[in-house]
Amino acid sequence: MNHPGPTHHDAPPTPPAWLDQVAWDERGLVPAIAQEVGSNDVLMVAWMNREALLQTWARGQAVYWSRSRQRLWHKGEESGHVQTVHDIRLDCDQDVVLLKVTQQGHEGCGVACHTGRHSCFYLQLDGDDWQAVEPVIVDPEKVYR
């Protein structure tokens, strides 16, 4: 197949200037907090690179950088539990992103954690041990591959 090669129309678009205002770490990452609209529950913390933040902004759904998989991770790509993004904020040091989200899920279950819980922050220090204080809403074996 004869391919004519790239043309000036194939050049990637110029990234928005606001992307350069983020204080990316030495790996090109920034921590991202997902906070639920309405309840203000902190659902999870993940990492974003430039492309993840740009895709989140463009899609209106959370996209993170998976450090373990070394690839972009569209939240809910396996589970269906996507995060609809309503607002993107940057802290005063410009080194932490806050996403205000609605956590979507099967049958109205807003599950953000791979353990099947609403939030990843379900362990509470009780004396000298961590105790699970949030219930499992969805069986993770049935949702996550």
N, C-alpha and C positions, 0 to 999 in steps of 0.2 A: 504494500500500500504506500503510495507516494504522499508524504506529509510535507506541506510547504514550509514548515518551521514556524517559529514564533513571529508574530507581528507586533507592532507597537500597541495594538489593541489587547494583546495577551499579557501586558505588564500588570503586575498586581496593583491594586489600588493603594494609594498612600494611606498609611494608618492614621487614625485621628490623633490630633495633637495631645488630647487628654491621656492617651496611653503612655506617653513619655513622662507624665507627671507622677506616675506610680514609682515608688522607690523599690524596685525589684532587687532581690538579694543576689548574692554571687552566683547562684544557680539559675537566675532569671525567673524566680518564683516569688509569690507573695501569698501569705495566708489569707484565706477567705472564710468568713463566718456566715453561715446561713441562719437567719433569724425569721421566725414565722410572723407574718403580718397578723395583727389582731392580738394574739396571745403574747407576742414578744418572746416566746420560747426560743432559746438557742438550740437549733436542731443539730448542727454539725460544724466542724471546721475541716477545711480541705485546703488544697493548694491550687493556685492558678499561675499559668504562664501568660505571656502576652496574647497568644492565640486563644487560650481558654477565656480570658476576659473579653476579648473582641467577639468571640462567638456567643458568649453569654449575652452581651449587649445586643448583638444582631438578631439572635433567636428569641430572646425574651425567656429563655430557659437556662438553668445553670449548667455550665460546662466547666469541668475542673481538669487539672493535670494530675494523673495518677502516677505517683512516684514509684509504686511497686510495678506497674505495668509499663511505665515509661511511654505513656501515650495520653492523648486527650480522652476524657471520660465524660460523656453526656449523662448527667445524673438521671437514673431511671432507665438507661439503655437496656438493662437486663430485667430489672424488676418492674418497670412501668411506673415507678414512683418518682416522677419528674418533679422538678421544682420550677414553678412559674415565677419569674423575677419581676417584681413591681418597682424596685428601687435599687440603685447601686450607689454605695457611699464609700468614701475613703477617709481614713482617720487623719488626725492632725499631723502625724509624722509621715503620712502618705505611704505607710508600709503595711497596712492591713485593709482589706476590702470587706465591706459588710453588704451582704445581699439580703434584702427584705423579700421573702418568698411566700408563696402558698405551696405547701407540700401536697402534691397530688398522689393518688394511690388507687388501688383496686377497691371497689365498693366503698369509696369514701374514706378509706383508711389512710391517714396521713403518716406514713412510716418513712422516716429519714435514715434510720440506722439499719445496717445489714443484719443486726440481731433480731429484727422484726419489731423494734420499739419505735415510738414516736421520735425520740431524740437520742443522739449518741451519748448524751450526758445523763445516763441512768444510774451510775454508781455514785453512792454517797458515803463519805467517810463517817463511820460510826465507831467511835472509840479508837481502836487500833486496827480496824479492818474496813474494807470496802463492801458495801451491801447494795444489791440491786433494789432500787426503790421504784422503778417504773415497770409496768407489765409488758410482756410480749403481746403485741396486737396481731401480728401475722406470723405464721410459722415460716421462718426463714428458709427451711428446706424446700418449701413449695414455691418460693418467690425467687431466690437467688441461685444462680447456676455457678 
